[in-house]
Amino acid sequence: MLRVLSLAVAACLMLGAAKVPTVDYRLGVEPQAGKPPLLNVEIRFQGDADGETRLDLPDRWASAKDAWRYVSDIQVKGATAAEDGPAVRVLRHRPNARITVTYRVQTAYDQDPAGVDGNPYKGPLIRPDWLAVMGEFAFAAPEGRENQPATFNWGKLPKGWRMASDLEHGRMGRPMVVDDIARSITMAGPRVAVVERPIPGGVLRFAAPEGGAYPIEPFADDIARIVTAHRGFWNDVRGPYFVAFVPLTARPTGSSSGGTGRDDAFVLYGTPNAGDRMRWTIAHEHIHTWIPGRVARRPDTDDTQAAWFKEGFTEFFTSRLMLRAGLVTPAEAVAYMADQQTAYEANPQKTAPQARISADYWTDRNVQRLSYQRGLLLALKWDEEIRKKTGGKADLDDVILRMRDHYQQFPAGKGPDAVTGLVSAVWVVAEIDLRPDIAWYADRGSYVDLPETLFDGCLDARVTVTPGFDSGFDHAASATADVVKGVRRGGPAWTSGLRDGLRIDAMDLKPGDMTREIIVTVRPARGGKARTIRYWPYGDNDVETRRLQLAAGLSGEALAACGRKIGGL
C-alpha cells in the first residue's frame, strides 16, 4: 500500500514538473530594394488535442479593420490549413502535433505617417529605413491561447539595423504569455537610436529615429522621471520598460501628439511642434501600465464599454501624480484638468449615452474624447465625495489601489471588470454606492455637475454665464481634413467670410474658450493668396458653464498646501 502511494505521489510530482508547452515567436526583416522591407514571422506551437486548431490572423484593432490584408505567403508545417473567412485558418493535424506557421507582413503606409491623421492605426508601419509595428498588426495566434506561456526571438535581420522591443523583456526575466506578444511594440532600423536610463526596479529603454525634432537624451531623461514617479505611487512594478517614439509629419494647422499604452511599454506619437503636450501624453500613456490592465479585467468584446474609466481615470491620475511628484506646478495640473472640463462643456456630444459611445468611438472624435472628459469629471466628483465621507482619511488613491490589490488575487484574466471592481472598492473604502451615479452619468449620459468648490475650497468649479461658444463651422472635421467644413449660414464664421471648401493653412481655435478670437488662415481650394479671418466665437444664446480654476488669491504656503491636496497628499 505504501509503495503504491509512493508511486502515485512520484507520478503526480512528475506531472507537476512537466514543462508547459509554449507558443514560440520569431521575427525577422527582409529587405526590399528601394521599398519598405517585409517582416518574416514564424510561430511554433503544439496543436490542440482534438486535432483541430484555429489560427487567428491580425484583423481588427483600434480603428483598423481587415489587417489580414497585409499578411501573405502563409505556410504551415505539421497540419493542413483551410480558410474560415479571411482572418482565420483552420489547422487540422494529429492530436497535439507540433506545428510551424510562417508568413510575411507588408506595410500599410506608402509614406511617413502624417500628423493630420492622428495616431497611425491604419496597419503595420514599415518605412524603408525604420519600422514601428504593433503586435496586433504582426502576430497571429492560436485561438484560446491568450494566457499560454510564450517566447520571442529575433530572426534574420538586415546588416546595420538596430532593434528594440518590449518582446525582449522575456529574456530580461519577465514571463510572457501569448497576449503579451499581441500587445507589443517593435521598433527597428539602421537609423534608430536606443538609449537607456535607470528606473526603480529596472531599466528604461527609449527608441526613436535619429535626427528628429526632439533631442533623444533629454527626451529619455523626462520619460525616466515620469516612470519613476508612477512606480513610486503604485509600488508594485519592477523590471524593464520600453518607450518608442514615432514621428509624425507636421500638419498645416496646430500640432498632434498621442500614444498607445502597452503593458510594459508605450508608443508615443508627435509632430515636430508638439513639445508642450508631449510630457502629458507620456504620463497618460504610462498610467495605462496599471489602468485598466492591472486593476480590472479587460472587456471580452467591446473595449469601449468602460472607456470612461480607462481613459478618464487615467487622465485624473496623470494630473495628480505629475503634481504629486513635483513635475508640474499646481497651476499646470489644474490647467490640464480645466482643458478637459472646457472641452466637455463645448462637446456637442457631452450627453451621449454609453450606447452611442460604443457605436461611434472610433469614427467620431467628439464621442471618443467624451470618455476622457466624462471620466475625469466623475473621478473628481467621486474623489471629493470619498474625502468628505471619510473625513479626509481616504480618497480615490485608496480606491484604485484597493482595486489593484483585489484584482491581483485572481488568476490572470479572471478578476472583476472595471465597473464591478470600482463599485466594490468605493463601498469598502467609503460605504458609497456608485451604481446610481454610473447608471445616470456613464450609461445614460447625463451632464456631470461638479460641486462649486473642491479640495476644501482651494479649487473652484463655479458656474459662469457667458455667451455660448459657437465657432460657426465644424471645427473638428475641418481640423482633421485641413479643409473648411460645415459653415453655418448666418453664424459667426459665415458673417466673417469663412466658406466651405477653403484650404486651411493655420487655425487657432480652442473649443469652449470665449476669451480669445478664432483665427483661421485660408486660401482657395485651387490655390491662391492666403488670407486670415478673425472673429469672436459668440453664440446667440447665453449658457451656464463650469470652469475649473485655483481659488483666487492663493500664493506661498496656501498655494503649496492646495497643491498637496490636489495631489492627494
C-alpha positions as CSV (number, residue, x, y, z in Angstrom):
1,M,0.0,0.0,0.0
2,L,2.8,2.4,0.9
3,R,4.6,1.5,-2.3
4,V,1.5,2.2,-4.4
5,L,1.1,5.6,-2.6
6,S,4.7,6.5,-3.2
7,L,4.4,5.7,-6.9
8,A,1.3,7.8,-7.1
9,V,3.0,10.7,-5.4
10,A,6.0,10.4,-7.7
11,A,3.8,10.4,-10.7
12,C,2.0,13.5,-9.5
13,L,5.3,15.2,-8.9
14,M,6.5,14.3,-12.4
15,L,3.3,15.6,-13.9
16,G,3.5,18.8,-11.9
17,A,7.1,19.3,-13.1
18,A,6.2,18.7,-16.7
19,K,7.2,21.6,-19.0
20,V,4.2,23.7,-20.1
21,P,4.1,24.0,-23.9
22,T,5.0,27.4,-25.1
23,V,4.0,29.3,-28.3
24,D,7.3,30.4,-29.8
25,Y,7.6,33.5,-32.0
26,R,10.4,34.6,-34.2
27,L,10.5,37.9,-36.1
28,G,12.9,38.8,-39.0
29,V,13.2,41.6,-41.5
30,E,13.6,41.0,-45.2
31,P,15.0,44.0,-47.3
32,Q,13.2,45.0,-50.5
33,A,15.3,47.1,-52.9
34,G,14.1,50.7,-52.8
35,K,10.9,49.8,-50.9
36,P,9.9,49.2,-47.3
37,P,11.1,45.7,-46.1
38,L,8.8,42.8,-45.3
39,L,8.5,41.2,-41.9
40,N,9.1,37.5,-41.7
41,V,7.1,35.9,-38.9
42,E,7.5,32.3,-37.6
43,I,5.2,30.7,-34.9
44,R,5.8,27.3,-33.4
45,F,3.3,25.7,-31.1
46,Q,1.5,22.5,-30.1
47,G,-1.8,21.8,-31.8
48,D,-5.0,21.2,-29.9
49,A,-5.6,17.7,-28.5
50,D,-8.7,17.2,-30.7
51,G,-6.7,17.5,-33.9
52,E,-8.1,20.9,-34.9
53,T,-6.6,24.3,-34.1
54,R,-7.9,27.7,-35.2
55,L,-5.3,30.3,-36.0
56,D,-6.4,34.0,-35.7
57,L,-4.6,36.3,-38.1
58,P,-4.2,40.0,-37.5
59,D,-7.6,41.6,-38.1
60,R,-9.3,44.3,-36.1
61,W,-7.6,46.6,-33.6
62,A,-8.5,50.2,-32.5
63,S,-9.8,51.9,-35.7
64,A,-8.1,49.4,-38.0
65,K,-10.0,46.7,-39.9
66,D,-9.0,43.8,-42.1
67,A,-5.3,43.8,-41.0
68,W,-5.1,40.4,-42.6
69,R,-4.8,42.2,-45.9
70,Y,-1.1,42.9,-45.0
71,V,-0.3,39.2,-44.4
72,S,0.8,37.0,-47.3
73,D,2.7,33.8,-48.1
74,I,1.2,31.8,-45.2
75,Q,3.0,28.4,-45.0
76,V,2.0,25.6,-42.5
77,K,4.1,22.6,-41.5
78,G,2.6,19.8,-39.4
79,A,-1.0,20.5,-40.4
80,T,-3.3,21.2,-43.3
81,A,-4.8,24.7,-43.5
82,A,-8.2,25.8,-44.7
83,E,-9.8,29.3,-44.6
84,D,-12.7,30.1,-42.4
85,G,-13.0,33.7,-43.6
86,P,-10.0,35.8,-44.4
87,A,-8.9,36.3,-40.8
88,V,-8.9,32.7,-39.7
89,R,-7.1,29.5,-40.7
90,V,-8.4,26.1,-39.5
91,L,-5.4,23.8,-39.0
92,R,-6.1,20.0,-39.0
93,H,-3.4,17.7,-37.6
94,R,-2.5,14.8,-35.4
95,P,-3.6,15.4,-31.8
96,N,-1.0,17.6,-30.0
97,A,1.1,17.8,-33.2
98,R,4.0,20.3,-33.4
99,I,3.0,23.0,-35.9
100,T,5.1,25.7,-37.6
101,V,3.5,28.6,-39.3
102,T,5.4,31.2,-41.3
103,Y,4.2,34.3,-43.2
104,R,5.2,37.8,-44.4
105,V,3.8,41.1,-43.3
106,Q,3.9,44.2,-45.6
107,T,3.5,47.9,-44.7
108,A,0.2,49.7,-44.7
109,Y,2.0,53.1,-45.3
110,D,3.4,54.3,-48.6
111,Q,4.7,57.5,-46.9
112,D,5.7,58.6,-43.4
113,P,2.6,58.9,-41.0
114,A,1.0,62.3,-41.1
115,G,0.1,64.3,-38.1
116,V,-3.2,65.3,-39.6
117,D,-4.3,61.6,-39.4
118,G,-3.7,61.3,-35.7
119,N,-2.3,58.0,-34.3
120,P,-1.1,55.8,-37.1
121,Y,-3.5,52.9,-36.7
122,K,-4.0,52.0,-40.4
123,G,-1.9,48.9,-40.1
124,P,1.8,47.8,-40.0
125,L,4.1,50.9,-40.1
126,I,7.2,49.9,-42.1
127,R,9.2,52.6,-43.8
128,P,12.4,52.0,-45.9
129,D,14.8,52.8,-43.1
130,W,12.7,52.3,-39.9
131,L,9.7,50.4,-38.6
132,A,7.4,50.7,-35.6
133,V,5.0,47.8,-35.6
134,M,2.2,47.0,-33.1
135,G,1.9,43.3,-32.2
136,E,-1.7,43.3,-33.1
137,F,-0.7,44.0,-36.8
138,A,2.0,41.5,-37.0
139,F,1.4,38.3,-34.9
140,A,-1.2,35.6,-35.5
141,A,-2.1,33.4,-32.5
142,P,-3.8,30.0,-31.9
143,E,-7.3,30.7,-30.7
144,G,-7.9,30.5,-26.9
145,R,-4.2,30.6,-26.0
146,E,-4.1,34.2,-24.7
147,N,-2.7,33.1,-21.3
148,Q,-0.4,30.4,-22.6
149,P,3.4,31.0,-22.0
150,A,5.2,32.5,-25.0
151,T,8.7,33.1,-26.1
152,F,10.3,35.6,-28.6
153,N,13.5,35.6,-30.6
154,W,14.8,37.7,-33.5
155,G,15.1,36.1,-36.9
156,K,17.3,37.2,-39.7
157,L,17.8,41.0,-39.8
158,P,19.5,43.3,-42.3
159,K,23.1,44.3,-41.6
160,G,23.4,47.5,-39.6
161,W,19.9,47.5,-38.3
162,R,19.2,48.2,-34.6
163,M,16.2,46.6,-32.9
164,A,14.3,47.3,-29.7
165,S,11.1,45.8,-28.5
166,D,9.3,45.0,-25.3
167,L,9.2,41.5,-26.6
168,E,12.9,41.3,-25.5
169,H,11.7,41.6,-21.9
170,G,11.1,37.9,-21.8
171,R,14.9,37.4,-21.9
172,M,15.2,40.0,-19.2
173,G,13.2,38.0,-16.6
174,R,9.6,39.0,-17.4
175,P,7.4,35.9,-18.0
176,M,5.4,36.4,-21.2
177,V,2.1,34.9,-22.5
178,V,0.6,35.0,-26.0
179,D,-1.4,38.1,-25.2
180,D,1.8,40.0,-24.4
181,I,3.1,39.2,-27.9
182,A,0.0,40.9,-29.4
183,R,0.2,43.8,-27.0
184,S,3.7,44.7,-28.0
185,I,5.6,47.4,-29.9
186,T,8.7,46.7,-32.0
187,M,11.0,49.4,-33.5
188,A,14.0,48.8,-35.8
189,G,16.0,50.4,-38.5
190,P,19.6,51.5,-39.4
191,R,18.9,55.0,-38.1
192,V,17.1,54.1,-34.9
193,A,18.8,55.2,-31.7
194,V,18.3,53.3,-28.4
195,V,19.3,54.8,-25.1
196,E,18.9,53.5,-21.6
197,R,18.1,55.2,-18.2
198,P,17.8,53.6,-14.7
199,I,14.4,53.5,-13.2
200,P,13.2,51.9,-9.9
201,G,13.4,48.1,-10.3
202,G,14.8,48.1,-13.8
203,V,16.0,49.9,-16.9
204,L,14.1,52.2,-19.3
205,R,14.9,51.8,-22.9
206,F,13.9,54.6,-25.3
207,A,14.0,54.2,-29.1
208,A,13.5,56.8,-31.8
209,P,14.6,57.5,-35.3
210,E,17.7,59.7,-35.2
211,G,17.7,63.3,-36.4
212,G,14.2,64.2,-35.3
213,A,12.8,67.4,-33.8
214,Y,13.4,66.2,-30.2
215,P,16.9,65.6,-28.9
216,I,16.9,61.9,-27.7
217,E,18.9,62.2,-24.5
218,P,16.7,64.9,-22.7
219,F,13.6,63.2,-24.0
220,A,14.7,59.9,-22.3
221,D,15.5,61.9,-19.1
222,D,12.0,63.3,-18.9
223,I,10.4,59.9,-19.5
224,A,12.5,58.3,-16.8
225,R,11.4,61.0,-14.3
226,I,7.7,60.3,-15.1
227,V,8.2,56.5,-14.9
228,T,10.0,56.8,-11.6
229,A,7.2,58.9,-10.1
230,H,4.5,56.5,-11.2
231,R,6.3,53.4,-9.9
232,G,6.7,55.2,-6.6
233,F,3.0,55.6,-6.3
234,W,1.9,52.1,-7.3
235,N,4.9,50.4,-5.7
236,D,4.2,47.0,-7.4
237,V,6.1,47.0,-10.8
238,R,9.7,46.0,-11.3
239,G,11.5,45.1,-14.4
240,P,12.4,46.7,-17.7
241,Y,10.2,49.3,-19.6
242,F,10.3,50.3,-23.2
243,V,9.2,53.5,-25.0
244,A,9.2,54.0,-28.8
245,F,8.7,57.4,-30.3
246,V,7.1,57.5,-33.8
247,P,7.5,60.9,-35.5
248,L,4.5,62.3,-37.4
249,T,4.9,64.8,-40.3
250,A,3.9,68.3,-39.5
251,R,0.3,69.3,-40.1
252,P,-0.6,72.6,-41.6
253,T,-2.6,73.6,-38.6
254,G,-1.7,73.1,-35.0
255,S,0.1,70.1,-33.6
256,S,-0.6,66.5,-32.9
257,S,0.5,64.1,-30.2
258,G,-0.8,60.8,-28.9
259,G,0.1,57.5,-27.6
260,T,-0.7,53.8,-27.2
261,G,-0.2,52.0,-23.9
262,R,1.3,48.5,-23.8
263,D,1.6,46.5,-20.6
264,D,5.4,47.1,-20.2
265,A,5.8,49.8,-22.9
266,F,4.1,52.5,-24.7
267,V,4.3,54.2,-28.1
268,L,4.5,58.0,-28.3
269,Y,3.5,59.9,-31.5
270,G,4.1,63.5,-32.2
271,T,4.6,66.2,-34.8
272,P,7.7,68.4,-34.6
273,N,5.8,71.2,-32.8
274,A,4.0,69.1,-30.1
275,G,6.7,69.6,-27.4
276,D,4.4,71.3,-24.8
277,R,1.9,68.5,-24.9
278,M,4.3,65.6,-25.2
279,R,5.1,65.1,-21.5
280,W,1.4,65.0,-20.6
281,T,1.0,62.3,-23.3
282,I,3.9,60.4,-21.8
283,A,2.4,60.5,-18.4
284,H,-1.1,59.5,-19.6
285,E,0.2,56.5,-21.6
286,H,2.4,55.3,-18.8
287,I,-0.6,55.3,-16.4
288,H,-2.0,52.7,-18.8
289,T,0.5,50.3,-17.4
290,W,-1.9,50.0,-14.5
291,I,-5.3,51.3,-15.7
292,P,-7.1,49.2,-16.7
293,G,-5.0,46.1,-17.1
294,R,-3.6,45.7,-13.5
295,V,-6.8,46.9,-11.7
296,A,-9.5,45.2,-13.7
297,R,-10.3,42.5,-16.3
298,R,-10.3,43.8,-19.8
299,P,-13.7,43.5,-21.7
300,D,-14.0,40.4,-23.7
301,T,-15.5,42.2,-26.7
302,D,-16.4,45.9,-26.5
303,D,-13.3,47.7,-25.3
304,T,-15.2,51.0,-25.2
305,Q,-17.8,49.8,-22.7
306,A,-15.9,51.3,-19.8
307,A,-13.7,53.8,-21.7
308,W,-14.8,56.5,-19.2
309,F,-12.9,54.5,-16.6
310,K,-10.0,53.5,-18.7
311,E,-9.3,57.0,-20.1
312,G,-11.0,59.3,-17.6
313,F,-9.4,57.8,-14.5
314,T,-6.1,57.7,-16.4
315,E,-6.5,61.5,-17.0
316,F,-7.2,62.1,-13.3
317,F,-4.1,60.2,-12.1
318,T,-2.0,61.7,-14.9
319,S,-2.6,65.2,-13.4
320,R,-2.5,64.0,-9.8
321,L,0.8,62.1,-10.0
322,M,2.6,64.7,-12.1
323,L,1.7,67.3,-9.4
324,R,2.5,64.9,-6.5
325,A,6.0,64.3,-7.9
326,G,6.7,68.0,-8.3
327,L,7.0,67.6,-12.1
328,V,4.4,70.3,-12.7
329,T,3.0,73.2,-10.7
330,P,-0.5,73.3,-9.1
331,A,-1.5,75.8,-11.8
332,E,-0.3,73.5,-14.6
333,A,-2.0,70.5,-13.1
334,V,-5.3,72.4,-12.7
335,A,-5.0,73.8,-16.2
336,Y,-4.6,70.3,-17.6
337,M,-7.9,69.2,-16.0
338,A,-9.5,72.5,-16.8
339,D,-8.8,72.0,-20.5
340,Q,-10.8,68.7,-20.3
341,Q,-13.6,70.5,-18.4
342,T,-13.8,73.2,-21.0
343,A,-13.7,70.7,-23.9
344,Y,-16.5,68.8,-22.1
345,E,-18.7,71.9,-21.9
346,A,-18.1,72.6,-25.6
347,N,-18.5,69.0,-26.7
348,P,-21.7,68.7,-28.8
349,Q,-21.9,65.0,-27.7
350,K,-21.5,65.6,-23.9
351,T,-24.8,64.0,-23.1
352,A,-24.3,61.0,-25.4
353,P,-25.2,57.7,-23.7
354,Q,-22.9,54.8,-23.5
355,A,-24.6,53.1,-26.4
356,R,-23.6,56.0,-28.6
357,I,-20.0,55.8,-27.4
358,S,-19.8,52.1,-28.1
359,A,-21.2,52.6,-31.6
360,D,-19.2,55.6,-32.7
361,Y,-16.0,55.6,-30.6
362,W,-13.6,55.0,-33.5
363,T,-15.5,57.2,-36.0
364,D,-16.5,60.3,-34.2
365,R,-13.7,62.2,-32.4
366,N,-16.2,64.1,-30.2
367,V,-17.7,60.8,-29.0
368,Q,-14.2,59.4,-28.4
369,R,-13.0,62.4,-26.4
370,L,-16.1,62.3,-24.3
371,S,-14.9,59.2,-22.5
372,Y,-11.7,61.1,-21.4
373,Q,-13.7,64.2,-20.3
374,R,-16.6,62.5,-18.6
375,G,-14.4,60.0,-16.8
376,L,-12.1,62.7,-15.5
377,L,-15.0,64.7,-14.1
378,L,-16.5,61.6,-12.5
379,A,-13.2,60.9,-10.9
380,L,-13.0,64.4,-9.5
381,K,-16.6,64.2,-8.2
382,W,-16.1,60.8,-6.5
383,D,-12.7,61.8,-5.1
384,E,-14.4,64.8,-3.4
385,E,-17.3,62.6,-2.1
386,I,-14.9,60.0,-0.7
387,R,-12.8,62.5,1.1
388,K,-15.9,64.2,2.7
389,K,-17.5,60.9,3.7
390,T,-14.3,59.6,5.4
391,G,-13.3,62.9,6.9
392,G,-10.3,63.2,4.7
393,K,-8.9,59.8,5.7
394,A,-9.3,58.3,2.2
395,D,-9.6,59.4,-1.4
396,L,-9.6,58.0,-4.9
397,D,-6.0,56.8,-4.4
398,D,-7.2,54.3,-1.8
399,V,-9.9,53.1,-4.2
400,I,-7.6,52.5,-7.1
401,L,-5.0,50.7,-5.0
402,R,-7.7,48.6,-3.4
403,M,-9.0,47.7,-6.9
404,R,-5.4,46.7,-7.8
405,D,-4.8,44.6,-4.7
406,H,-8.2,42.8,-5.1
407,Y,-7.8,42.1,-8.8
408,Q,-4.3,40.6,-8.2
409,Q,-5.8,37.9,-6.0
410,F,-7.4,36.3,-9.1
411,P,-5.9,34.1,-11.8
412,A,-4.9,36.1,-14.9
413,G,-8.0,37.4,-16.8
414,K,-10.4,36.1,-14.1
415,G,-10.9,39.1,-11.8
416,P,-13.7,41.6,-11.8
417,D,-14.3,44.0,-14.6
418,A,-13.7,47.7,-14.1
419,V,-17.2,48.8,-13.1
420,T,-17.6,45.9,-10.6
421,G,-14.2,46.4,-9.1
422,L,-14.8,50.2,-8.8
423,V,-18.2,49.8,-7.2
424,S,-16.8,47.3,-4.7
425,A,-13.7,49.3,-3.8
426,V,-15.6,52.5,-3.2
427,W,-18.1,50.7,-1.0
428,V,-15.3,49.2,1.1
429,V,-13.3,52.4,1.4
430,A,-16.2,54.9,2.0
431,E,-19.5,53.0,2.0
432,I,-20.7,55.0,-1.0
433,D,-22.8,53.2,-3.6
434,L,-21.7,54.4,-7.0
435,R,-24.2,52.3,-9.0
436,P,-26.8,55.1,-9.3
437,D,-24.1,57.6,-10.5
438,I,-22.7,55.1,-13.0
439,A,-26.2,54.5,-14.4
440,W,-27.1,58.2,-14.5
441,Y,-23.8,59.7,-15.8
442,A,-21.9,56.9,-17.6
443,D,-24.7,54.8,-19.0
444,R,-27.4,57.4,-19.6
445,G,-25.1,60.3,-20.4
446,S,-26.4,62.9,-18.0
447,Y,-24.4,66.1,-17.6
448,V,-21.7,65.8,-14.9
449,D,-22.4,68.6,-12.5
450,L,-19.4,69.2,-10.1
451,P,-19.7,71.0,-6.8
452,E,-18.8,74.7,-6.8
453,T,-15.6,74.1,-4.8
454,L,-13.4,71.1,-4.3
455,F,-10.4,70.2,-2.2
456,D,-11.6,72.2,0.8
457,G,-12.2,75.3,-1.2
458,C,-8.8,75.7,-3.0
459,L,-10.2,74.6,-6.4
460,D,-13.2,76.4,-7.9
461,A,-15.7,74.9,-10.3
462,R,-18.2,77.7,-10.2
463,V,-20.9,78.3,-12.8
464,T,-20.5,81.3,-15.0
465,V,-23.0,82.7,-17.5
466,T,-21.4,83.6,-20.9
467,P,-22.4,83.8,-24.5
468,G,-22.5,80.3,-25.8
469,F,-19.4,79.2,-27.7
470,D,-20.1,79.0,-31.4
471,S,-17.3,78.5,-33.9
472,G,-19.9,78.7,-36.6
473,F,-18.4,75.7,-38.5
474,D,-17.4,72.1,-37.9
475,H,-14.0,72.9,-36.5
476,A,-13.2,69.3,-35.5
477,A,-13.9,67.9,-39.0
478,S,-12.2,70.9,-40.6
479,A,-9.0,70.4,-38.5
480,T,-8.8,66.8,-39.5
481,A,-9.2,67.5,-43.2
482,D,-7.4,70.8,-43.3
483,V,-10.4,72.0,-45.3
484,V,-13.2,74.2,-44.0
485,K,-16.4,72.2,-43.5
486,G,-19.8,72.7,-42.0
487,V,-20.0,76.5,-42.1
488,R,-23.5,77.5,-40.9
489,R,-25.1,80.3,-42.9
490,G,-25.7,83.3,-40.7
491,G,-23.3,82.1,-38.0
492,P,-20.2,84.0,-36.8
493,A,-17.9,82.1,-39.2
494,W,-20.2,82.9,-42.2
495,T,-20.5,86.5,-41.4
496,S,-16.7,86.8,-41.1
497,G,-16.2,85.3,-44.6
498,L,-15.4,81.7,-43.9
499,R,-16.8,79.3,-46.5
500,D,-16.8,75.5,-47.1
501,G,-14.0,74.2,-49.2
502,L,-11.4,76.7,-48.4
503,R,-8.0,75.2,-47.6
504,I,-6.7,75.8,-44.1
505,D,-3.1,76.9,-43.7
506,A,-3.4,77.6,-40.0
507,M,-6.1,77.6,-37.3
508,D,-6.0,78.9,-33.7
509,L,-9.2,77.6,-32.0
510,K,-9.8,76.2,-28.6
511,P,-13.3,74.7,-28.2
512,G,-15.2,76.4,-25.4
513,D,-12.8,79.2,-24.9
514,M,-14.6,82.5,-25.1
515,T,-11.6,84.6,-24.0
516,R,-9.9,84.8,-27.4
517,E,-10.7,85.1,-31.0
518,I,-10.8,82.3,-33.5
519,I,-8.1,82.9,-36.1
520,V,-8.1,80.9,-39.4
521,T,-5.7,81.4,-42.3
522,V,-7.2,80.0,-45.5
523,R,-6.8,80.1,-49.3
524,P,-8.9,79.0,-52.2
525,A,-9.2,75.2,-52.8
526,R,-7.3,75.5,-56.1
527,G,-4.6,77.7,-54.6
528,G,-4.1,81.4,-54.4
529,K,-3.4,84.1,-51.9
530,A,-3.8,83.3,-48.3
531,R,-6.0,85.5,-46.0
532,T,-6.6,85.5,-42.3
533,I,-10.1,85.6,-40.8
534,R,-10.6,86.6,-37.2
535,Y,-13.8,86.6,-35.2
536,W,-15.1,86.1,-31.7
537,P,-16.9,82.7,-31.1
538,Y,-20.0,84.2,-29.5
539,G,-23.3,82.3,-29.9
540,D,-26.8,83.7,-29.9
541,N,-27.7,82.3,-26.5
542,D,-26.2,82.7,-23.1
543,V,-25.1,79.4,-21.4
544,E,-24.1,78.3,-18.0
545,T,-20.8,76.5,-17.8
546,R,-18.3,75.5,-15.1
547,R,-14.7,76.4,-15.2
548,L,-12.0,74.7,-13.1
549,Q,-9.5,77.1,-11.6
550,L,-7.5,77.6,-8.5
551,A,-9.2,79.7,-5.9
552,A,-8.4,83.4,-6.2
553,G,-5.5,84.9,-4.2
554,L,-3.6,81.7,-3.4
555,S,0.1,82.1,-3.0
556,G,3.0,81.0,-1.0
557,E,2.2,78.3,1.6
558,A,-1.5,78.4,0.9
559,L,-0.8,77.6,-2.8
560,A,1.6,74.8,-1.8
561,A,-1.0,73.3,0.6
562,C,-3.6,73.4,-2.1
563,G,-1.2,71.6,-4.4
564,R,-0.7,68.9,-1.8
565,K,-4.4,68.4,-1.5
566,I,-5.0,68.2,-5.3
567,G,-2.0,65.8,-5.4
568,G,-3.7,63.5,-2.9
569,L,-1.1,64.2,-0.1
